[in-house]
Amino acid sequence: MGWAVRALKARGGIQQSRHMGRAGPAHHAFLVSEAEFDEIVARITERGLDYWADPFHRQPNAINTNDGGRGVYWDDPNGSILEIITRPYGSGRGRRATPAVDDRSDPTSRRRCRAG
């Protein structure tokens, strides 16, 4: 029996849940301050890592402004998708600057990634 990270928040601690079997690639989102966001993006670019404005890797080398904040995605070496955001999901209702993907037709939709 292993541990799976269910949700990560920079200021709220880590919530963990027990699961059966091996953990596979996952989506991990971190809520960070504006200053932390700038520092993390600087490290990503200094190391030459690829990053995207969306979890589907359709908007390379870009930062999204969803919910009135900023967000970026990159892959970790184990195949998980890492995300940093400066505003919680849904906090800027109706403020989606990055084009949304039709969740109903895409089985890997962001809405599914958000579910814990």
C-alpha positions as CSV (number, residue, x, y, z in Angstrom):
1,M,0.0,0.0,0.0
2,G,1.5,3.4,-1.0
3,W,0.6,7.0,-0.6
4,A,-0.8,9.2,-3.4
5,V,-0.8,12.9,-3.3
6,R,-4.5,14.0,-3.7
7,A,-4.0,17.7,-3.7
8,L,-1.1,20.0,-3.1
9,K,-1.3,23.6,-1.9
10,A,1.7,25.7,-1.1
11,R,0.0,27.3,1.9
12,G,-2.5,24.6,3.0
13,G,-0.2,21.6,3.5
14,I,-0.5,18.3,1.7
15,Q,-3.6,16.1,1.7
16,Q,-2.8,12.4,1.2
17,S,-4.9,9.3,0.7
18,R,-4.1,5.6,0.8
19,H,-4.6,3.7,-2.4
20,M,-4.2,0.1,-3.6
21,G,-1.5,-0.7,-6.1
22,R,1.1,1.5,-7.8
23,A,0.7,5.2,-8.4
24,G,1.0,6.3,-12.0
25,P,1.4,9.7,-13.6
26,A,-0.8,12.3,-12.2
27,H,-1.6,16.1,-12.2
28,H,-0.2,18.1,-9.3
29,A,-1.3,21.7,-8.9
30,F,0.4,24.2,-6.6
31,L,-1.2,27.5,-5.5
32,V,1.6,30.0,-5.2
33,S,2.0,33.8,-4.7
34,E,2.9,36.1,-7.6
35,A,6.5,36.3,-6.4
36,E,6.8,32.5,-6.1
37,F,5.3,32.2,-9.6
38,D,8.0,34.5,-11.0
39,E,10.8,32.6,-9.2
40,I,9.5,29.1,-10.4
41,V,9.0,30.2,-14.0
42,A,12.6,31.7,-13.9
43,R,14.0,28.3,-12.8
44,I,12.0,26.4,-15.4
45,T,13.3,28.7,-18.2
46,E,16.9,28.7,-16.8
47,R,16.9,24.9,-16.9
48,G,15.6,24.8,-20.5
49,L,12.5,22.9,-19.5
50,D,9.5,23.0,-21.8
51,Y,6.3,24.5,-20.4
52,W,2.8,25.3,-21.6
53,A,-0.2,27.5,-20.9
54,D,-2.5,24.4,-21.0
55,P,-2.3,20.8,-19.7
56,F,-2.7,19.5,-23.3
57,H,0.7,21.0,-24.5
58,R,-1.0,23.0,-27.2
59,Q,0.3,26.4,-26.2
60,P,4.1,26.1,-25.7
61,N,6.3,28.7,-23.9
62,A,3.2,30.6,-22.8
63,I,1.5,31.5,-19.4
64,N,-2.2,31.4,-19.0
65,T,-4.3,34.1,-17.3
66,N,-7.2,31.9,-16.2
67,D,-9.3,33.1,-13.3
68,G,-7.6,36.5,-13.4
69,G,-4.2,35.0,-12.2
70,R,-1.4,33.2,-13.9
71,G,-0.7,29.6,-14.5
72,V,1.8,27.3,-16.3
73,Y,2.2,23.5,-16.8
74,W,5.4,21.4,-17.2
75,D,6.2,17.7,-17.1
76,D,8.2,16.1,-14.3
77,P,10.6,13.3,-15.2
78,N,8.1,10.6,-14.0
79,G,5.5,11.6,-16.5
80,S,3.3,13.6,-14.2
81,I,2.0,17.1,-15.1
82,L,3.0,19.8,-12.7
83,E,1.0,23.1,-12.5
84,I,1.5,26.4,-10.7
85,I,-1.3,28.9,-10.4
86,T,-1.7,32.2,-8.6
87,R,-5.5,32.1,-8.2
88,P,-7.6,29.1,-7.1
89,Y,-9.6,27.3,-9.7
90,G,-12.9,29.1,-10.3
91,S,-12.0,32.2,-8.2
92,G,-12.4,34.5,-11.2
93,R,-15.7,33.2,-12.5
94,G,-16.1,34.1,-16.2
95,R,-12.5,35.3,-16.5
96,R,-10.8,32.9,-18.8
97,A,-8.2,34.5,-21.0
98,T,-6.8,31.2,-22.3
99,P,-9.1,29.6,-24.8
100,A,-11.0,26.7,-23.2
101,V,-11.2,23.2,-24.6
102,D,-14.6,21.6,-25.1
103,D,-14.6,19.2,-22.1
104,R,-17.4,17.1,-23.5
105,S,-15.4,15.8,-26.5
106,D,-11.9,15.5,-24.9
107,P,-11.4,12.5,-22.5
108,T,-8.3,14.2,-21.1
109,S,-10.1,17.5,-20.3
110,R,-8.8,19.9,-17.8
111,R,-12.0,19.5,-15.8
112,R,-11.1,15.8,-15.3
113,C,-7.6,16.8,-14.3
114,R,-8.9,19.1,-11.6
115,A,-10.9,16.4,-9.8
116,G,-9.1,15.1,-6.8
